[in-house]
C-alpha cells in the first residue's frame, strides 16, 4: 500500500468489463480444502460454469473419514471455504453453488450408496408406547 497519493492505484475491475474471465475455482477449492485432508490426492473437484446464467456449480468429493476436519467445529471450516468461493464468484459477477460428497469413489451422497442406506434404516419407525401414563398438569379454574 502506497501512502503517497500521487502514485495512481489500479482499479480492481480495470480491464474486466468486456471479458468473460472466471476465477480458477478448481485451484481455489484445492488450495482451501487440501490442508484439511489426510490424503489430499483423494480430493475430486468438478466445476460447471454457465456463462449465460452467470452461475457456477462446484462438486467436491473426498474421503468420508475427513468429513469432521473439513466441516470443523460447528461447520466453521466449510462456512469459511464457502465464503471465500462466494466472494471470488461475486467479484466475477457470478453466483456459486457448492455440493459436497463423502467419497470420491462412492455411488451416493456422503459415501453411502442407496442400497447401503436402505440396510441401515430400521424397518419401521419407532412409535411412542400408548400404555405409559404420563401425568398431566392440573389446571385450576380462575376465580374472579
ZILINGI-V536581 format. One record per pair of residues at least 12 apart in sequence whose ideal C-beta (glycine too) atoms are under 6 Angstrom apart, sorted by the first residue. I is the first residue (numbers start at 0). J is the second residue. If there is no record, write none. Layout:
I:J / I:J
This chain:
19:50 / 21:48 / 21:91 / 22:87 / 22:91 / 24:46 / 24:57 / 25:44 / 25:46 / 28:44 / 31:80 / 35:68 / 35:69 / 36:61 / 36:65 / 37:65 / 41:61 / 41:62 / 41:103 / 42:61 / 43:60 / 43:103 / 44:59 / 45:58 / 53:92 / 53:93 / 54:94 / 55:88 / 55:93 / 55:95 / 56:96 / 57:97 / 58:98 / 59:99 / 60:100 / 60:103 / 62:102 / 63:101 / 63:102 / 63:110 / 81:97
